[in-house]
């Protein structure tokens, strides 16, 4: 990938992130309630007996009495420099520490899920395409349809009921720091079912298309080993749409693991965001959403890089 194209992608990411940041900040401003009430331990709906001077003092401390554009600039600058302030609900906790404690769980959950989905989905789709309309193909197609139709939340509960409650093979839940990597086994299995099914279907469809192309038939007619035809000519040409979906699935999983994190009592980014919204912890919620947006943009950039690794011919086309 040409260096100028990489720079162009990075420059295009800047206004995207600025737009997301502005939207996140605006939604936080439009949300009902007053963070000053939350900081004082009061319910923003029922209110409570509180001195107006005390409220103004809290607003001054939190910077809520400044113009919105100034607060947006301060928040953005703090995000870039890593100074995100403290939680409104728990002033003793910095937002940075909350994010750093939650990120490892979500990252391990996301990477483990996609790794397992790729390990299962791509070989299954490949075998299904090579042995089209044979029993293994029918089994693979049935498994992929079943995986696509199974709700992740329901599957997580079934795994928890069987392997943690009934057979006690895995822990019922708990933080990664307390239970270790074994705490991530069931959550990864629960989330990986759907992307594995999707990757299986895409791999099968892509390989069937490539195997019916003239250059593939020519390679087979020349006597090339079937393994060489499948992996060198077939799979490589079918990878681009698969990688695209893997990228989107990875970003979606990173920002959408909240249901599984709740079921397995994992303190990941999704659970932090859910708790922050429920508790009206404005700064934590804004930072969590912005973190998800940044990771999603970085994943898309990585997908673009992989395009050029798989097919260098795109460099000339994209550079024009």
Secondary structure, 3 states (H helix, E strand, C coil): CCHHHHHHHHHHHHHHHHHHHHHHHHHHHHCCCCHHHHHCCCECCCECCCCHHHHHHHHHHHCCCCCHHHHHHHHHHHHHHCCCCECCCCCCCEHHHHHHHHHHHHHHHHHHHHHHHHHHHHHHHHHHHHCCCCHHHHHHHHHHHHHHHCCHHHHHHHHHHHHHHHCCCCCCCCCHHHHCHHHHHHHHHHHHHHHHHHHHHHHHHHHHHHHCCHHHHHHHHCCCCHHHHHHHHHHHHHHHHHHHHHHHHHHHHHHCCHHHHHHCCCCCHHHHHHHHHHHCCHHHHHHHHHHHHHHHHHHHHHHHHHHHHHCCCHHHHHHC
